[in-house]
Amino acid sequence: MLSPSDLAHFLRERGLRAELLTLPMETPTVEAAAEAVGTSSEKIVKSVLFMVDDRPVLAITSGSRRIDRRRIAKSFGVGRKRVRLADENQVQTATGYPVGAVPPFGHPEPLLTIIDPGLLVHDVVYAGGGASDHLIRVETVEILRVTQGEVLELIDRSV
């Protein structure tokens, strides 16, 4: 499994405008992460791995918003039941990191990534740092550039 030091190496190696933060406590929820760094939950990145059939797809959004998997299914031209949350083992295999600490990049192999446009309204956000007591402070343009993610509406904003 990868660690925050592996992520720090990735950031340095690519010269990313990002900073790895070691926190004095674990941040198991979006709310806890927001409180730990003194920001709103909308500036906390969720990197959620889905399986579209057998293909891992990383969905990135902000805050405590719920990702609408019907939107992912439509984008891939499949039925909603063919899009499911990856299990813990699939997350660790695809990303190298544990559930709840997945960064948007720095995985063993680049992942097909989709990014909700609501995240991109923020200049700087905080994302998983490879462990429950680490976050990265990163510019959203860097997430978009490094992941080469497709911008796709992932949230049903009508609710």
trRosetta pair geometry for C-beta under 8 A, 3 or more apart (Angstrom, degrees):
i j d omega theta_ij theta_ji phi_ij phi_ji
1 92 6.1 -50 -108 -158 102 109
1 96 6.3 138 -156 180 51 61
1 97 7.0 102 -172 -107 94 29
1 98 6.9 27 -162 -47 139 82
2 6 4.2 -104 -162 67 95 155
2 7 6.9 101 150 -44 118 80
2 95 7.9 -106 33 132 126 67
2 96 3.6 46 -3 146 119 115
2 97 5.6 -51 66 -68 104 73
2 106 7.4 166 157 138 157 100
2 107 7.9 -147 3 -128 156 43
2 108 7.5 -158 -44 -55 126 83
2 130 6.2 -91 119 -143 94 113
3 6 5.2 111 51 2 61 98
3 7 7.4 -120 106 1 41 88
3 130 5.7 87 168 154 29 127
3 131 6.6 14 -155 -48 69 114
4 7 5.4 -53 -150 38 40 114
4 8 6.2 46 150 -24 70 101
4 20 6.1 129 -176 -169 102 134
4 22 7.4 102 152 -89 163 87
4 129 5.4 24 -116 145 105 92
4 130 4.0 168 -79 74 55 126
4 131 5.1 -64 -37 6 108 109
4 134 4.3 161 -101 -61 136 176
5 8 5.4 -45 -144 33 36 116
5 9 6.5 43 152 -21 63 100
6 9 5.7 -51 -153 33 32 114
6 10 6.6 37 147 -21 63 103
6 96 7.3 -99 110 140 153 136
6 106 7.0 132 125 169 88 115
6 130 6.7 165 57 -136 90 150
7 10 5.4 -50 -150 33 36 116
7 11 6.5 38 151 -20 66 102
7 20 6.3 132 105 -100 107 129
7 103 5.6 125 -128 -17 132 156
7 106 4.8 62 -121 158 74 165
7 129 6.3 177 89 -171 160 57
7 130 4.3 -146 -14 -43 136 136
7 134 7.7 146 57 131 143 142
7 136 6.9 -123 153 -59 131 129
8 11 5.7 -52 -150 34 33 112
8 12 6.4 29 154 -15 65 107
8 20 4.9 -67 -89 -4 91 158
9 12 5.9 -57 -146 40 30 108
9 13 5.9 33 157 -24 66 112
10 13 5.8 -55 -141 36 25 113
10 14 6.4 0 166 3 61 113
10 16 7.8 12 126 1 75 133
10 105 7.1 -174 150 120 139 91
10 106 3.9 139 86 -119 173 103
11 14 6.7 -78 -151 48 21 93
11 16 4.7 -89 -149 48 71 115
11 18 5.1 -112 -136 75 122 111
11 19 8.0 136 174 -92 156 19
11 20 6.5 -164 11 -37 157 103
11 106 7.5 -24 -45 -82 71 130
11 136 7.2 -174 -79 -134 139 134
12 15 7.4 23 -175 -72 32 41
14 146 6.9 74 147 -115 158 117
16 138 7.0 -16 154 -131 120 107
16 142 5.4 97 -160 -165 98 135
16 146 6.7 0 -104 -66 125 140
17 138 7.1 118 99 -148 67 63
17 139 5.0 13 96 6 119 121
17 142 5.4 -152 54 -64 87 140
18 136 5.1 13 177 175 116 116
18 137 6.5 166 -157 82 62 51
18 138 3.9 -2 -111 -100 105 91
18 139 7.3 -119 -73 13 74 69
18 142 6.1 -159 -49 115 104 161
19 136 6.6 157 76 -158 39 67
19 137 4.7 -5 54 52 95 102
19 138 7.7 -168 24 -66 55 60
20 129 5.7 120 -146 -150 83 118
20 134 6.3 -9 -173 -170 93 114
20 135 7.9 163 -155 89 50 36
20 136 5.4 -34 -97 -100 56 82
21 37 6.9 76 109 -98 168 115
21 126 7.6 -35 27 -138 137 111
21 129 6.6 -121 53 -79 68 157
21 134 6.5 154 80 -157 56 60
21 135 4.9 -11 58 64 111 80
21 136 6.9 168 11 -100 82 26
21 137 6.1 69 -29 -20 119 97
22 133 6.6 28 -163 132 66 94
22 134 5.8 -27 -103 -101 54 83
23 26 7.7 138 91 -88 120 17
23 27 6.2 35 73 -27 166 113
23 36 5.0 9 -145 177 139 136
23 37 7.7 -80 -98 -60 119 83
23 133 4.9 -141 62 -173 89 69
23 134 6.6 -166 7 -84 89 28
23 135 6.5 52 -36 3 121 96
24 36 7.9 -174 44 -148 73 104
24 133 7.7 -123 84 -160 5 114
25 32 7.6 -111 114 178 116 112
25 36 6.3 -143 61 -108 100 118
25 133 6.5 -161 110 -121 20 98
26 32 7.5 7 113 143 60 145
26 132 4.2 13 -149 132 99 114
26 133 5.1 -66 -92 -69 56 84
27 32 4.4 179 -146 113 66 102
27 33 3.9 92 170 -79 136 71
27 36 5.1 -84 -85 -5 123 149
27 132 6.2 -176 46 178 57 70
27 133 7.0 128 2 -105 82 39
27 135 6.8 -1 42 -52 153 113
28 32 5.9 44 44 39 59 152
28 100 6.1 -19 -143 -164 61 141
28 132 6.1 4 -77 -153 67 123
29 32 4.5 97 53 6 82 101
29 33 7.0 -145 93 -4 44 85
30 33 5.8 -58 -151 37 30 111
30 34 6.3 31 152 -21 66 107
30 41 4.9 66 142 -150 111 104
30 44 4.8 153 -154 93 83 144
30 46 6.7 -40 -86 -67 117 105
30 63 5.9 91 179 -163 146 41
30 64 4.7 -168 64 -71 152 80
31 34 5.7 -53 -147 35 31 112
31 35 6.4 29 155 -17 64 107
31 41 5.9 -27 -88 -89 57 121
31 64 7.1 17 -48 -63 84 128
32 35 5.8 -55 -147 38 31 110
32 36 6.2 36 153 -26 64 107
33 36 5.6 -53 -147 32 30 115
33 37 6.7 -2 165 7 64 107
33 44 4.8 112 96 -129 124 135
33 126 6.4 -176 159 111 112 128
33 135 6.1 122 -154 -83 108 138
34 37 6.8 -78 -152 50 25 87
34 38 8.0 -133 163 47 57 2
34 39 5.4 -108 -152 79 74 69
34 40 6.0 -31 -152 158 129 14
34 41 4.6 -71 -53 -78 152 58
34 43 7.1 114 -117 59 94 85
34 44 5.2 -90 -65 -37 86 128
34 126 7.9 163 -94 54 51 135
35 38 7.4 28 -169 -74 30 39
36 135 7.4 145 94 -9 127 137
37 126 5.4 150 42 -78 166 163
37 135 6.4 -80 -50 66 137 155
37 137 7.5 166 -153 -81 145 105
39 43 4.5 -73 151 66 133 133
39 44 7.2 153 90 -49 114 81
39 126 6.5 152 44 -2 146 127
40 43 5.4 93 63 6 76 98
40 44 8.0 -133 107 -9 48 87
40 63 7.5 -24 134 -95 86 115
41 44 5.4 -49 -157 23 49 117
41 62 7.8 129 135 155 62 83
41 63 4.2 83 131 -135 87 90
41 64 5.3 -8 158 -15 141 95
42 62 5.1 45 -170 140 55 125
42 63 4.3 -18 -95 -55 42 129
42 118 7.9 -97 -158 154 101 105
42 122 7.1 163 130 -56 94 134
43 62 6.7 -4 -88 -157 16 123
43 63 7.6 50 10 -63 30 87
43 122 5.4 161 -111 -142 84 159
43 124 7.3 25 -159 102 119 64
43 125 4.9 -158 -171 -125 69 71
43 126 6.1 62 132 13 87 88
44 62 6.6 120 67 -162 47 72
44 63 5.9 99 55 -88 87 43
44 125 7.1 168 -91 -174 12 95
44 126 5.4 -30 -110 72 61 97
44 127 7.8 139 -169 -89 51 39
45 60 6.1 -12 -168 -164 106 97
45 61 7.6 151 -152 83 60 28
45 62 6.1 -47 -99 -103 50 64
45 104 6.1 -53 152 -48 148 118
45 119 6.7 59 -112 -139 88 129
45 125 5.1 92 -45 138 101 130
45 126 6.6 -160 8 89 87 40
45 127 3.7 -19 55 -98 133 85
45 128 7.1 -102 87 -6 99 70
45 143 7.4 -172 -117 -101 153 155
46 60 7.0 164 83 -148 55 47
46 61 5.4 -13 57 65 103 76
46 62 7.0 159 11 -116 85 12
46 63 7.3 -63 -16 59 110 24
46 65 7.7 -151 21 56 137 76
46 67 7.8 -142 103 -38 132 112
47 58 5.9 -10 -171 -171 91 109
47 59 7.7 154 -157 77 42 45
47 60 5.3 -9 -104 -100 69 85
47 95 7.7 123 129 -122 125 147
47 102 4.4 -127 88 106 116 105
47 103 6.5 51 6 138 161 13
47 104 4.9 -159 -89 -85 129 61
47 127 6.5 57 -28 -163 115 110
47 128 5.7 -95 27 14 118 123
48 58 7.3 142 72 -159 38 57
48 59 4.9 -27 68 65 92 96
48 60 7.7 171 22 -81 70 35
48 61 7.5 -14 11 22 113 97
48 67 6.0 -149 61 -1 149 149
48 85 7.1 -60 176 -128 106 92
48 102 7.9 139 -79 64 26 141
49 56 5.7 -22 -164 -159 109 101
49 57 7.3 140 -156 72 58 42
49 58 5.6 -32 -98 -100 69 67
49 59 7.7 169 -93 19 18 76
49 85 7.5 87 87 -165 62 61
49 86 4.0 -30 111 22 105 137
49 90 6.7 -167 122 118 134 99
49 91 5.0 165 38 -107 141 79
49 94 5.9 139 -143 74 148 140
49 95 6.4 -125 -60 -35 138 121
49 102 6.9 -145 -28 -136 104 172
49 111 7.7 -78 -115 -163 99 157
50 56 7.5 140 78 -155 43 51
50 57 5.0 -26 68 66 93 95
50 58 7.9 170 22 -92 73 19
50 59 5.8 40 -5 -12 114 116
50 67 7.9 -128 -52 117 128 146
50 69 6.7 159 -126 -121 144 106
50 72 6.0 19 87 166 167 169
50 83 5.6 5 173 -171 131 88
50 84 6.7 154 -159 79 80 28
50 85 6.1 -61 -109 -104 67 36
50 86 6.2 -162 -120 -26 12 86
51 54 6.5 -15 -173 -129 110 23
51 55 6.8 137 -160 64 61 38
51 56 6.1 -36 -100 -93 67 53
51 57 7.4 149 -107 18 17 83
51 83 7.4 167 82 -149 49 43
51 84 5.5 -15 56 63 95 81
51 85 7.7 28 12 116 84 13
51 86 5.1 114 -35 -85 94 78
51 90 6.3 -46 -61 175 121 159
52 55 5.0 -30 66 66 85 97
52 57 5.1 36 -7 -9 112 131
52 72 6.7 -135 -83 151 116 111
52 73 7.6 173 -127 -99 103 55
52 76 5.0 -152 -168 -108 147 179
52 78 6.4 145 -170 34 98 148
52 82 6.4 49 -163 131 60 91
52 83 5.3 -9 -103 -102 74 79
53 78 6.9 -141 -39 -118 96 163
53 82 5.5 -7 -64 -177 68 108
55 112 7.0 14 158 27 112 139
56 86 6.4 27 -122 -81 93 141
56 90 6.8 177 -93 169 112 104
56 94 4.2 159 -125 -126 171 152
56 111 5.8 -68 113 -140 108 112
56 112 7.2 151 97 38 62 91
57 72 6.8 145 103 -160 147 126
57 76 7.7 -106 -63 -63 160 138
57 111 7.2 148 -134 166 25 102
57 112 5.1 -45 -115 89 73 105
57 113 7.5 157 -170 -96 63 27
57 114 6.5 17 171 1 108 107
58 94 8.0 -176 -63 136 98 127
58 95 7.5 106 -93 -86 122 110
58 102 7.9 -153 -135 150 115 134
58 104 7.2 137 150 -148 136 60
58 111 4.4 79 -11 113 118 136
58 112 7.0 159 21 83 77 49
58 113 4.6 -24 71 -108 104 79
58 114 7.3 171 87 26 54 62
58 147 7.5 -113 83 -149 130 131
58 149 7.9 -88 86 -106 100 116
59 67 5.3 81 130 -136 147 155
59 72 6.6 -70 -81 -85 133 130
59 113 7.8 167 -83 -157 24 59
59 114 5.3 -16 -111 68 68 98
59 116 7.6 51 178 -34 88 94
59 154 5.7 136 -168 -132 116 148
60 104 5.3 42 -106 -121 140 113
60 113 6.4 16 -7 -173 114 105
60 114 7.1 179 24 89 74 47
60 115 4.7 -17 67 -111 108 74
60 116 6.8 -141 97 12 58 79
60 119 6.3 -26 131 -22 92 170
60 143 6.8 -166 153 170 162 133
60 147 7.4 -168 -9 -18 148 178
60 149 6.6 -49 28 -129 126 167
61 65 5.6 -97 143 74 132 116
61 67 5.9 178 1 -80 144 96
61 115 7.6 160 -74 -160 51 49
61 116 4.0 40 -107 11 89 137
61 118 6.7 31 -154 64 88 110
61 119 5.8 -151 -147 -49 37 115
61 154 5.3 -124 -72 79 125 136
61 155 6.2 123 -145 -49 144 109
62 65 6.6 51 78 16 57 119
62 116 7.0 -124 5 75 76 123
62 118 5.9 -126 31 113 112 97
62 119 4.4 155 -35 -99 105 78
62 122 7.0 118 -100 5 155 135
62 125 6.6 -109 -110 -132 111 140
65 116 7.6 -143 91 119 144 175
65 118 7.2 53 -2 86 168 154
65 155 4.8 -24 167 -113 134 134
66 155 7.2 115 70 -128 50 84
66 156 8.0 -21 81 32 93 92
67 71 7.8 -116 179 49 74 115
67 72 7.4 36 160 -32 112 120
67 116 7.7 -134 -109 -56 89 129
67 154 4.9 -34 -136 163 87 111
67 155 6.8 -73 -109 -80 44 65
68 71 4.7 74 91 -3 100 107
68 72 7.7 173 100 -6 57 81
68 154 6.4 165 37 169 76 51
68 155 6.3 124 -4 -132 101 22
68 156 4.7 90 -59 -29 145 96
69 72 5.1 -46 -154 35 55 115
69 73 6.1 60 147 -24 74 100
69 80 6.0 103 109 -155 98 85
69 83 4.5 178 180 110 111 125
69 84 7.6 43 -151 -88 158 28
70 73 5.5 -51 -147 36 35 115
70 74 6.3 38 153 -22 66 103
70 80 5.0 -24 -99 -100 71 116
71 74 5.8 -49 -146 34 31 112
71 75 6.5 35 153 -21 62 106
71 152 6.8 151 149 151 111 105
71 153 6.1 -114 -156 98 145 75
71 154 5.6 -180 87 -127 142 39
71 156 7.6 -168 -38 -59 123 77
72 75 5.7 -56 -152 35 32 113
72 76 6.4 10 157 -1 66 110
72 83 4.9 138 94 -144 117 155
72 114 6.9 172 -112 49 91 160
72 152 7.7 96 -97 123 59 143
72 154 7.1 32 -56 -126 88 88
73 76 6.2 -72 -149 48 28 97
73 78 5.2 -102 -155 80 78 75
73 79 6.1 -36 -167 138 133 17
73 80 4.6 -100 -26 -89 166 48
73 82 6.5 117 -123 59 102 88
73 83 4.7 -121 -69 -8 87 132
74 77 7.5 31 -175 -74 31 35
75 114 7.0 86 114 -111 169 151
75 150 7.9 150 -171 108 138 140
75 152 5.6 9 -94 -147 151 147
76 82 8.0 -127 96 100 128 117
76 83 7.3 140 39 -75 135 114
78 82 4.2 -83 155 70 129 139
78 83 6.7 138 88 -40 118 90
79 82 5.2 97 64 -1 74 102
80 83 6.1 -66 -161 37 42 104
81 84 7.7 10 -177 -57 44 98
86 90 3.8 -128 -172 97 104 125
86 91 5.0 139 108 -59 121 75
86 94 6.9 -69 -154 18 164 139
87 90 5.0 93 51 11 68 104
87 91 7.1 -127 100 -8 33 90
88 91 5.7 -54 -149 33 30 113
88 92 6.5 24 156 -13 65 107
88 98 7.7 -3 -159 -153 94 71
88 99 5.4 -76 -118 -22 79 128
89 92 5.9 -57 -147 39 31 107
89 93 6.1 30 155 -19 66 110
90 93 5.7 -56 -142 39 30 112
90 94 6.0 16 164 -9 66 113
91 94 6.4 -65 -141 44 22 100
91 95 5.7 -21 177 21 64 118
91 97 7.5 -66 150 80 93 65
91 98 7.4 57 114 -166 119 27
91 99 5.1 75 90 -73 164 82
91 102 6.6 -98 -174 -69 109 134
92 95 6.9 -68 -119 56 18 83
92 96 6.9 40 -171 -131 53 11
92 97 7.0 -137 -117 73 58 23
92 98 6.3 8 -89 -96 98 47
92 99 7.8 -63 -49 -31 82 73
94 107 6.7 -14 144 -167 62 138
94 108 7.9 -149 178 39 27 104
94 109 8.0 -78 -159 54 60 94
94 111 6.3 69 167 -97 108 126
95 102 4.9 -18 166 -133 164 110
95 103 7.9 159 -176 46 116 63
95 107 4.7 -83 -141 -115 50 114
95 108 7.8 138 171 8 13 84
95 111 7.2 -23 -89 -41 75 145
96 106 7.8 -106 61 123 131 77
96 107 5.5 165 11 -146 108 62
96 108 4.9 136 -56 -32 121 92
97 101 5.3 -127 168 96 115 89
97 102 4.8 154 83 -101 125 59
97 103 6.6 119 -23 9 165 76
97 107 7.7 -94 -1 -104 99 79
97 128 6.8 126 139 139 153 132
97 130 5.3 -114 -119 -130 123 57
98 101 5.1 41 67 35 85 113
98 102 7.6 -136 81 -54 35 74
98 131 7.5 53 35 -115 116 49
98 132 7.6 -45 83 -43 128 89
99 102 7.0 -16 -124 -28 31 108
100 128 7.2 151 136 -116 35 124
100 132 6.0 9 120 -96 118 93
101 128 4.7 139 -180 -165 34 112
101 129 6.6 -60 -166 60 90 51
101 130 5.5 7 152 138 112 9
101 131 5.2 29 -151 -93 154 6
101 132 5.4 -92 -70 -62 118 51
101 134 7.0 61 -153 58 112 90
102 128 4.7 75 67 69 34 163
103 106 5.2 16 81 40 134 120
103 107 7.9 -163 71 -52 88 76
103 127 5.5 87 -140 126 66 115
103 128 4.7 -133 -70 85 47 86
103 129 6.4 62 -76 -102 106 22
103 130 6.0 -14 -26 -53 112 74
103 136 6.1 45 -125 9 117 132
104 113 7.3 77 -174 -143 87 144
104 127 5.2 -60 -13 -161 100 158
104 128 7.6 138 -28 40 60 91
104 138 7.7 -140 35 75 123 156
104 143 4.9 3 108 -139 156 106
104 146 7.7 107 110 80 100 116
104 147 5.9 -70 153 -58 99 133
105 110 8.0 -10 -140 -121 86 75
105 143 7.0 -169 -19 -134 114 61
105 146 4.6 -15 -92 124 168 126
105 147 5.4 -130 -77 -69 105 82
106 130 7.7 -61 105 -74 141 111
107 110 6.9 128 63 -103 105 23
107 111 5.6 31 49 -22 158 107
110 147 7.5 151 -156 -145 97 52
110 148 7.5 20 -173 35 138 111
111 147 7.6 -31 66 -148 79 97
113 147 4.1 -48 57 172 161 123
113 148 7.2 119 46 72 111 55
113 149 3.6 -71 107 -100 105 99
113 150 7.2 160 94 19 58 66
114 149 6.0 159 -105 -170 13 102
114 150 5.2 -29 -112 68 72 89
114 151 7.7 119 -165 -124 66 10
114 152 4.5 -31 -167 34 114 125
114 154 6.6 133 125 -72 113 119
115 119 6.0 -95 -180 51 95 133
115 120 7.0 82 139 -47 120 106
115 143 6.9 132 -113 127 143 114
115 144 6.4 -106 39 -97 170 79
115 147 7.1 123 -50 83 121 143
115 149 4.2 87 -19 122 110 141
115 150 7.1 168 22 79 78 36
115 151 5.4 -43 75 -103 92 58
115 152 7.1 112 55 27 41 70
115 154 8.0 -108 155 -17 17 129
116 119 5.3 102 74 -9 84 99
116 120 8.0 -161 103 -5 53 87
116 151 7.7 56 -174 -157 8 69
116 152 7.1 -55 -92 80 47 57
116 153 6.6 56 -138 -140 76 31
116 154 4.0 -88 -82 29 104 110
116 155 5.7 52 -142 -10 142 99
117 120 5.4 -55 -158 31 52 116
117 121 7.6 66 149 -35 70 86
117 151 5.3 64 -75 -175 85 113
117 152 7.9 -173 -27 58 85 14
117 153 6.4 -28 14 -84 107 66
118 121 6.3 -35 -165 4 41 113
118 155 6.2 -13 1 25 144 138
118 157 7.7 159 -69 -80 133 123
119 122 6.6 -63 179 31 49 104
119 125 6.7 -20 -168 -58 93 162
119 140 6.1 167 139 -132 88 126
119 143 7.6 -64 136 83 132 152
120 140 5.2 162 -122 151 54 142
120 144 6.9 49 -105 -58 115 131
120 151 7.0 -22 -20 -119 147 123
122 125 5.1 91 104 -63 136 96
122 140 5.7 123 82 -38 75 135
123 139 6.2 -39 165 -137 67 83
123 140 6.5 -136 -161 15 18 102
124 137 6.3 14 179 179 112 89
124 138 7.0 165 -150 87 70 26
124 139 5.6 -46 -95 -96 69 55
124 140 7.2 -135 -85 -19 19 79
125 137 7.8 179 92 -149 30 51
125 138 6.4 -28 65 67 73 75
125 140 5.8 68 0 -69 114 89
125 143 7.6 -16 50 -24 122 142
126 135 4.6 13 -178 166 105 133
126 136 6.9 162 -153 78 56 41
126 137 5.6 -26 -98 -96 78 61
126 138 7.6 128 -107 20 29 75
127 135 6.6 143 68 -165 31 79
127 136 5.2 -21 61 58 87 94
127 138 5.9 -24 13 27 115 124
127 143 7.3 134 -46 -93 152 126
128 134 7.8 58 175 94 52 81
128 135 6.9 -75 -125 -121 16 62
128 136 7.4 6 84 14 32 93
129 134 3.0 -121 102 128 127 90
129 135 4.5 -125 -27 -85 119 9
129 136 4.9 146 -96 -32 86 73
130 134 5.5 -18 53 79 79 137
131 134 4.7 67 54 15 86 110
138 142 5.3 -112 179 71 100 129
138 143 6.1 102 124 -51 128 93
139 142 4.6 95 68 -3 87 104
139 143 7.6 -153 99 -5 50 80
140 143 5.4 -46 -154 30 45 114
140 144 6.4 44 150 -17 70 103
141 144 5.6 -54 -150 40 36 113
141 145 6.1 35 152 -20 68 109
142 145 5.6 -54 -140 40 31 110
142 146 5.9 21 165 -12 68 111
143 146 6.4 -60 -138 41 22 101
143 147 5.9 2 171 1 62 118
143 149 7.2 -14 142 12 83 132
144 147 6.7 -66 -135 47 17 96
144 148 7.9 64 166 -97 51 19
144 149 6.0 -98 -130 46 54 97
144 151 7.6 0 -125 -64 114 99
145 148 7.4 3 179 -69 26 57
153 157 7.9 -81 -164 -9 113 109
156 159 5.5 45 112 5 105 106
